[in-house]
Amino acid sequence: MNSSKAWYQSRTIWGALIAIAASIGSTFGLMISEQEQAVISEAILQITGAIGAFIALYGRLKAEQRVG
């Protein structure tokens, strides 16, 4: 495992954060199944990917110098 990625691109990190939130939520009567946690985690990864692509595109459109 020589390559690296940003923390927000990690399924493990999002899965852990969602599991923590689900545990806290269950204290208040909110029940989230493991299947729902997986769906939420995947949705967050898709959203962060889309946001990253939008930011890259916006940055390129607003740039004042041409690429290479």
N, C-alpha and C positions, 0 to 999 in steps of 0.2 A: 504494500500500500504506500506508494511513493507520491501520489498526487494528493492535493488538498482541495477543499471547497469551503465556502463560507458557512458559518454555523447555521444560517437560516435555510440552507439547502439540504440539511441533514434530516432524513426521516426519523432517525433515532432521537435527535433533539426535540423535534416537534411531537413525536410520540410520547416522550417523557413529559414534556410540558402539558400535553393534553391529559395524560394519565394523572398528573398532579392536580390539574384543574378538576378532573372528574372525581378524584378523591375528596377534594374540598367541597365540590358540589354535592356529593352524596351526604355530607354532613348536614346540608340544608335541604335534603330531600330530592335533589336532582340526580336522576339515575341515567348514566350514559354507558351503553354496552361497549364491549371491546370492538365490535364491528362498527359501531357509530364512531368510536374514537379513531379507527383506521380511516374511515371516510373523511372525517374532519381533518386529519393529518394530511391526507392526499390533496384535499381541497386547498389547504393552506399552502402546500408546496406549489400547486398550480398557480395560485394567486400571486405568490412571491415571484415566480418565474415570469408571469405576465407583467408585473410591476417593473421588474428588472429590464425586460425588453422595452417597455415604454420609456423608461428613463434613458436607456441607451439611444433609442431613436430620437427622443427629444433633445438629448445632448448633441447628437450629430446634426440635427436640423438647426440648432441655435449656435453651432460652432462658427467661428469667424474665419477659420482657415480651412483650406481644402485638404482632403486626405491624399497623401502620397503621390 
